[in-house]
């Protein structure tokens, strides 16, 4: 029979996966319970691994949470694990480690993080099916190894400036695989374990962004939810907040604004967090407000984002937020006012900032220009809107992201009443 602790870890991982899908769908345990015909306490106990649920429970959760059968499939794999023969790992632990934990901690110390916590976070990601379970010899690792991985992740993140998500997603998932390999096979201490889990949360977030950019919205939502779970496990408030903000931003981009999620992603103004991160979260909140038609709230969020950038910083911002600057806020300001059909406010922000925007960042410039085209249309300037759209199409040709093309198609549809205008006819052709 399988190791009981391994089975217990797998149940906890499945429960955490359920919690991720539930949160991604915007449900509490109370709101989910009547929809799957189980009690709230059952859901609470299942999510933390205290209670096992039958297959019908997972089928209902799959159906209601639009999980594409992933929960039921994970349940079936767990049943196989329970009945499979298991050969215990008899390798002698390295000095300073335990065979159960692989933690390099002095006997006098009591670790706050246990192997089970690590494996729970790993399984929550690996069970998505995108990443194969790694197998490598164990070795001792330290914070310098995590720093090397973090530097590599930072370098790869820069590829997002030039490539679309369909190109970058395999690279980012490869980095997740690399980190999981270290976590599952390494011997390390508590500080290193926490650092690796934080990096894993960041890498999962990055992969989620690439999946969103590639049009794989469900996979992206799953990755964002799992990233948030891991970040919360390591008390990384910034990454947890950003994961929720990314999820809300994706929903708003799909014209399904989730105001509650976007608001929940915000950090307390007096908490001493990075001003750049606060600005990033606030501008995404403003976009959600705009898509929801909440003009006053959107304006306040934009003002707060500008104010955040004026605040003094006590140290460098996280690498995943360093790209946020005043031009980024101006671009988002223009997009927000364009969404709200306020062209006189949108046009100055978008025209000036996009004029300075390097064509090297083709995907983003093509994407942002579609809001400029929308603003021109709202201002009654269909010819200028058509010209901007032609430039957007030229920029995004060959980019492995469907987002600019989808936006271009939406604006083209708005141009159809002006088909008699030569510039518009060229676009429609």
C-alpha positions as CSV (number, residue, x, y, z in Angstrom):
1,X,0.0,0.0,0.0
2,X,1.1,3.6,-0.5
3,X,2.7,5.5,2.3
4,X,-0.2,7.0,4.4
5,X,1.5,10.3,4.6
6,X,1.9,10.5,0.9
7,X,-1.8,9.8,0.5
8,X,-2.6,12.5,3.1
9,X,-0.4,15.0,1.2
10,X,-2.3,14.2,-2.0
11,X,-5.7,14.8,-0.3
12,X,-4.4,18.1,1.0
13,X,-3.2,19.0,-2.5
14,X,-6.5,18.1,-4.0
15,X,-8.3,20.2,-1.4
16,X,-6.0,23.2,-2.1
17,X,-6.7,22.7,-5.8
18,X,-10.5,22.9,-5.1
19,X,-9.9,26.1,-3.1
20,X,-8.0,27.6,-6.0
21,X,-10.8,26.9,-8.5
22,X,-13.4,28.2,-6.0
23,X,-11.6,31.4,-5.4
24,X,-10.9,31.9,-9.1
25,X,-14.6,31.6,-9.7
26,X,-15.3,34.2,-7.0
27,X,-17.1,31.9,-4.6
28,X,-16.9,31.5,-0.8
29,X,-17.3,28.1,0.8
30,X,-20.8,29.3,1.9
31,X,-21.8,30.2,-1.7
32,X,-20.4,27.0,-3.2
33,X,-22.0,24.6,-0.8
34,X,-25.7,24.7,-2.0
35,X,-24.6,24.6,-5.6
36,X,-22.9,21.2,-5.2
37,X,-25.4,19.9,-2.6
38,X,-22.8,19.6,0.2
39,X,-22.5,21.5,3.4
40,X,-20.1,24.4,4.0
41,X,-18.3,22.4,6.7
42,X,-17.7,19.6,4.2
43,X,-16.1,21.9,1.7
44,X,-14.0,23.5,4.5
45,X,-12.7,20.1,5.7
46,X,-12.1,18.9,2.2
47,X,-10.0,21.9,1.3
48,X,-7.6,21.4,4.2
49,X,-7.4,17.7,3.8
50,X,-9.4,16.7,7.0
51,X,-12.1,15.0,5.1
52,X,-12.3,12.8,2.0
53,X,-15.1,13.3,-0.5
54,X,-16.6,10.9,-3.0
55,X,-16.3,11.1,-6.7
56,X,-19.7,12.7,-7.1
57,X,-18.5,15.7,-5.0
58,X,-15.6,16.3,-7.4
59,X,-17.8,15.9,-10.5
60,X,-20.2,18.5,-9.2
61,X,-17.3,20.9,-8.3
62,X,-15.8,20.4,-11.8
63,X,-19.1,21.2,-13.4
64,X,-20.0,24.2,-11.4
65,X,-16.5,25.7,-11.3
66,X,-15.8,25.0,-15.0
67,X,-12.7,23.1,-14.0
68,X,-12.7,21.0,-17.2
69,X,-12.7,17.7,-15.3
70,X,-9.4,18.5,-13.6
71,X,-10.7,17.9,-10.0
72,X,-12.3,14.5,-10.9
73,X,-9.1,13.5,-12.8
74,X,-7.0,14.4,-9.8
75,X,-9.4,12.4,-7.5
76,X,-9.0,9.4,-9.8
77,X,-5.2,9.7,-9.7
78,X,-5.4,9.8,-6.0
79,X,-7.5,6.6,-5.9
80,X,-4.8,4.9,-8.0
81,X,-2.2,6.1,-5.6
82,X,-4.0,4.7,-2.6
83,X,-4.2,1.2,-4.2
84,X,-0.8,1.1,-5.9
85,X,2.1,-0.7,-4.4
86,X,4.6,1.6,-2.9
87,X,8.3,1.1,-2.4
88,X,9.6,3.3,0.4
89,X,12.6,5.5,-0.3
90,X,15.4,3.9,1.7
91,X,18.2,6.3,0.8
92,X,20.0,7.3,4.0
93,X,19.5,11.1,4.7
94,X,22.4,13.4,4.5
95,X,23.9,14.7,7.7
96,X,21.7,17.4,9.1
97,X,18.6,16.3,7.2
98,X,15.8,13.9,7.9
99,X,14.5,11.2,5.5
100,X,11.0,12.7,5.8
101,X,11.8,16.3,5.4
102,X,15.0,16.8,3.5
103,X,15.5,20.0,5.6
104,X,18.9,21.1,6.6
105,X,18.0,22.3,10.1
106,X,19.9,21.9,13.3
107,X,18.2,19.5,15.7
108,X,17.7,22.3,18.2
109,X,15.5,24.2,15.7
110,X,11.8,23.6,15.2
111,X,11.0,24.2,11.5
112,X,7.8,26.2,10.8
113,X,7.6,24.7,7.3
114,X,7.4,21.0,6.8
115,X,7.9,18.8,3.7
116,X,4.1,18.3,3.5
117,X,3.5,22.0,3.1
118,X,6.1,22.1,0.2
119,X,4.6,19.1,-1.5
120,X,1.1,20.6,-1.2
121,X,2.2,23.7,-3.1
122,X,4.0,21.6,-5.6
123,X,1.2,19.2,-6.3
124,X,-1.2,22.1,-6.7
125,X,0.8,23.2,-9.7
126,X,2.1,19.9,-11.1
127,X,-1.5,18.5,-11.1
128,X,-2.5,20.9,-13.8
129,X,-1.0,18.5,-16.3
130,X,1.3,21.1,-17.8
131,X,4.4,20.0,-15.9
132,X,5.7,16.4,-15.6
133,X,6.8,15.2,-12.2
134,X,10.6,15.6,-12.0
135,X,13.1,13.0,-10.9
136,X,16.6,13.9,-10.0
137,X,19.3,13.0,-7.5
138,X,19.1,14.9,-4.2
139,X,21.6,17.6,-3.5
140,X,22.1,20.3,-0.9
141,X,21.0,23.7,-2.0
142,X,21.0,27.2,-0.4
143,X,19.8,30.7,-0.9
144,X,22.4,31.3,-3.6
145,X,20.8,28.7,-5.7
146,X,17.4,30.4,-5.3
147,X,19.0,33.7,-6.2
148,X,20.4,32.2,-9.4
149,X,17.0,30.9,-10.3
150,X,15.4,34.3,-9.5
151,X,17.9,36.1,-11.7
152,X,17.2,33.7,-14.6
153,X,13.4,34.2,-14.1
154,X,13.9,38.0,-14.2
155,X,15.9,37.7,-17.5
156,X,13.2,35.5,-19.0
157,X,10.5,37.9,-17.9
158,X,12.0,40.5,-20.2
159,X,11.0,38.3,-23.2
160,X,7.4,39.4,-22.6
161,X,8.3,42.8,-24.0
162,X,9.0,41.2,-27.4
163,X,7.2,37.9,-27.7
164,X,3.7,36.8,-27.3
165,X,2.4,34.4,-24.6
166,X,2.3,31.4,-26.9
167,X,6.1,31.7,-27.4
168,X,6.9,32.4,-23.7
169,X,4.6,30.0,-21.9
170,X,6.7,26.9,-22.5
171,X,9.8,28.8,-21.3
172,X,8.1,29.9,-18.1
173,X,6.7,26.5,-17.4
174,X,10.2,25.1,-17.9
175,X,11.4,27.4,-15.1
176,X,8.6,26.1,-12.8
177,X,9.7,22.6,-13.6
178,X,13.3,23.5,-12.7
179,X,12.2,25.0,-9.3
180,X,9.9,22.1,-8.5
181,X,12.8,19.7,-9.2
182,X,14.9,21.5,-6.6
183,X,12.1,21.5,-4.0
184,X,11.3,17.9,-4.5
185,X,14.8,16.5,-4.5
186,X,16.9,19.0,-2.6
187,X,18.1,19.2,0.9
188,X,17.7,22.7,2.4
189,X,16.8,24.8,5.3
190,X,13.7,26.7,6.3
191,X,14.8,30.1,4.8
192,X,15.7,28.4,1.5
193,X,12.4,26.5,1.5
194,X,10.5,29.8,1.9
195,X,12.5,31.5,-0.7
196,X,11.9,28.7,-3.2
197,X,8.1,28.7,-2.6
198,X,8.0,32.5,-3.1
199,X,9.9,32.1,-6.4
200,X,7.6,29.3,-7.4
201,X,4.6,31.6,-6.7
202,X,6.2,34.3,-8.9
203,X,7.1,31.9,-11.7
204,X,3.5,30.5,-11.7
205,X,2.2,34.0,-11.9
206,X,4.4,34.7,-14.9
207,X,3.3,31.5,-16.6
208,X,-0.3,32.6,-15.9
209,X,0.2,35.9,-17.6
210,X,1.7,34.1,-20.6
211,X,-1.3,31.7,-20.7
212,X,-3.6,34.7,-20.6
213,X,-1.7,36.4,-23.4
214,X,-1.9,33.2,-25.4
215,X,-5.6,33.0,-25.1
216,X,-5.7,30.1,-22.6
217,X,-7.8,31.9,-20.1
218,X,-8.9,28.9,-18.0
219,X,-5.3,27.7,-17.6
220,X,-4.3,31.3,-16.7
221,X,-7.0,31.6,-14.1
222,X,-5.9,28.3,-12.6
223,X,-2.2,29.4,-12.4
224,X,-3.1,32.7,-10.9
225,X,-5.2,31.0,-8.2
226,X,-2.4,28.5,-7.4
227,X,0.2,31.3,-7.3
228,X,-1.9,33.1,-4.8
229,X,-2.3,30.0,-2.6
230,X,1.5,29.5,-2.5
231,X,2.1,33.2,-1.9
232,X,-0.3,33.2,1.0
233,X,1.4,30.0,2.4
234,X,4.7,31.9,2.6
235,X,3.0,35.2,3.8
236,X,4.1,37.0,0.6
237,X,1.4,39.7,0.6
238,X,2.6,41.5,-2.5
239,X,2.6,38.4,-4.7
240,X,-0.7,37.2,-3.3
241,X,-2.2,40.6,-4.1
242,X,-0.8,40.7,-7.6
243,X,-2.1,37.2,-8.3
244,X,-5.6,38.3,-7.5
245,X,-5.2,41.6,-9.4
246,X,-4.1,39.6,-12.5
247,X,-7.1,37.4,-12.2
248,X,-9.4,40.4,-12.0
249,X,-7.6,42.1,-14.9
250,X,-8.0,39.0,-17.1
251,X,-11.8,39.0,-16.3
252,X,-12.1,42.7,-17.1
253,X,-10.2,42.1,-20.4
254,X,-12.8,39.5,-21.2
255,X,-15.6,42.0,-20.4
256,X,-16.5,40.1,-17.3
257,X,-15.4,42.7,-14.6
258,X,-15.0,41.2,-11.1
259,X,-15.0,44.4,-8.9
260,X,-14.9,42.4,-5.7
261,X,-11.7,40.6,-6.7
262,X,-10.1,43.7,-7.9
263,X,-10.9,45.6,-4.7
264,X,-9.7,42.6,-2.6
265,X,-6.3,42.8,-4.3
266,X,-5.5,46.2,-2.9
267,X,-2.9,46.8,-0.2
268,X,-3.5,49.1,2.8
269,X,-2.2,52.6,2.0
270,X,-0.3,52.8,5.3
271,X,1.2,49.3,5.3
272,X,4.6,50.5,4.0
273,X,4.5,48.3,0.9
274,X,6.3,49.2,-2.3
275,X,4.7,52.3,-3.9
276,X,5.3,50.8,-7.4
277,X,3.3,47.7,-6.5
278,X,0.5,49.8,-5.1
279,X,0.4,51.8,-8.3
280,X,0.3,48.6,-10.3
281,X,-2.6,47.2,-8.3
282,X,-4.5,50.5,-8.4
283,X,-4.3,50.9,-12.2
284,X,-5.6,47.4,-12.7
285,X,-8.4,48.2,-10.2
286,X,-9.2,51.4,-12.3
287,X,-9.4,49.3,-15.5
288,X,-11.9,46.9,-13.8
289,X,-14.0,49.9,-12.6
290,X,-14.0,51.3,-16.1
291,X,-15.1,48.0,-17.8
292,X,-17.9,47.9,-15.1
293,X,-18.9,51.4,-16.0
294,X,-18.0,52.9,-12.6
295,X,-16.5,56.2,-13.7
296,X,-16.1,57.9,-10.3
297,X,-14.4,54.9,-8.8
298,X,-12.1,54.5,-11.8
299,X,-11.1,58.2,-11.6
300,X,-10.3,57.8,-7.9
301,X,-8.2,54.7,-8.5
302,X,-6.2,56.4,-11.2
303,X,-5.5,59.4,-9.0
304,X,-4.4,57.0,-6.2
305,X,-2.0,55.2,-8.6
306,X,-0.4,58.5,-9.6
307,X,-0.1,59.5,-6.0
308,X,1.5,56.1,-5.2
309,X,4.3,56.8,-7.6
310,X,5.0,60.1,-5.9
311,X,5.7,58.4,-2.6
312,X,9.3,57.9,-1.4
313,X,10.6,54.4,-1.7
314,X,12.6,52.6,1.0
315,X,14.1,50.0,-1.4
316,X,13.9,48.5,-4.9
317,X,10.5,47.3,-6.1
318,X,10.1,43.6,-6.9
319,X,11.4,42.8,-10.3
320,X,7.9,41.8,-11.5
321,X,6.7,45.4,-10.9
322,X,9.7,47.5,-12.0
323,X,8.2,48.2,-15.4
324,X,5.4,50.4,-13.9
325,X,6.3,54.1,-14.4
326,X,4.4,57.3,-15.2
327,X,4.1,56.4,-18.9
328,X,2.4,53.1,-17.9
329,X,0.0,55.0,-15.7
330,X,-0.7,57.4,-18.5
331,X,-1.4,54.6,-20.9
332,X,-3.8,53.0,-18.5
333,X,-5.4,56.4,-17.8
334,X,-6.1,56.7,-21.6
335,X,-7.4,53.1,-21.7
336,X,-9.7,53.7,-18.8
337,X,-11.2,56.9,-20.2
338,X,-11.6,55.2,-23.6
339,X,-13.5,52.4,-22.0
340,X,-15.7,54.9,-20.4
341,X,-16.3,56.6,-23.7
342,X,-14.7,59.9,-22.6
343,X,-12.5,60.6,-25.7
344,X,-11.5,64.1,-24.7
345,X,-9.8,62.7,-21.6
346,X,-8.5,59.6,-23.3
347,X,-6.9,61.1,-26.5
348,X,-4.2,63.3,-24.9
349,X,-3.0,60.5,-22.7
350,X,-2.8,57.9,-25.4
351,X,-1.6,60.1,-28.3
352,X,1.4,61.6,-26.4
353,X,2.5,58.4,-24.7
354,X,2.1,56.1,-27.7
355,X,4.1,58.6,-29.8
356,X,7.0,57.8,-27.5
357,X,6.3,54.1,-27.4
358,X,9.0,52.1,-29.2
359,X,7.8,49.8,-32.0
360,X,10.0,47.1,-30.6
361,X,7.3,46.5,-28.0
362,X,5.0,45.6,-30.9
363,X,2.3,43.6,-29.0
364,X,1.7,46.2,-26.3
365,X,1.8,49.1,-28.7
366,X,-0.6,47.4,-31.1
367,X,-2.9,46.5,-28.2
368,X,-2.9,49.9,-26.5
369,X,-3.4,51.7,-29.9
370,X,-6.8,50.0,-30.2
371,X,-8.1,52.1,-27.3
372,X,-6.8,55.1,-29.1
373,X,-8.8,54.0,-32.2
374,X,-11.8,53.6,-30.0
375,X,-11.4,57.1,-28.6
376,X,-11.1,58.6,-32.1
377,X,-14.3,56.9,-33.1
378,X,-16.1,58.2,-30.0
379,X,-14.8,61.7,-31.0
380,X,-16.3,61.3,-34.5
381,X,-12.9,60.8,-36.2
382,X,-13.4,57.6,-38.1
383,X,-10.5,58.2,-40.6
384,X,-8.0,58.6,-37.8
385,X,-9.4,55.5,-36.1
386,X,-8.9,53.6,-39.3
387,X,-5.3,54.8,-39.7
388,X,-4.5,53.8,-36.2
389,X,-6.0,50.4,-36.7
390,X,-3.9,49.8,-39.8
391,X,-0.8,50.6,-37.8
392,X,-1.9,48.2,-35.0
393,X,-2.4,45.4,-37.5
394,X,1.0,46.0,-39.0
395,X,2.6,45.9,-35.5
396,X,1.0,42.7,-34.3
397,X,1.5,40.6,-37.4
398,X,3.5,37.6,-36.4
399,X,3.1,38.1,-32.6
400,X,2.1,35.0,-30.8
401,X,-0.7,36.6,-28.9
402,X,-4.4,36.8,-29.9
403,X,-5.2,39.8,-27.7
404,X,-4.3,42.6,-30.2
405,X,-6.1,40.8,-33.1
406,X,-9.2,40.4,-30.9
407,X,-9.2,44.1,-30.0
408,X,-8.6,45.1,-33.7
409,X,-11.6,42.9,-34.7
410,X,-13.8,44.6,-32.1
411,X,-12.8,48.1,-33.4
412,X,-13.2,47.0,-37.0
413,X,-16.8,46.1,-36.2
414,X,-17.4,49.6,-34.9
415,X,-16.1,51.0,-38.1
416,X,-18.6,49.2,-40.4
417,X,-21.1,52.1,-40.5
418,X,-18.4,54.2,-42.1
419,X,-17.5,51.8,-44.9
420,X,-18.0,54.5,-47.5
421,X,-14.9,56.4,-46.2
422,X,-11.9,55.3,-48.1
423,X,-9.6,54.8,-45.1
424,X,-12.3,52.7,-43.4
425,X,-12.9,50.7,-46.5
426,X,-9.2,49.8,-46.6
427,X,-9.4,48.5,-43.0
428,X,-12.6,46.5,-43.6
429,X,-11.1,45.0,-46.8
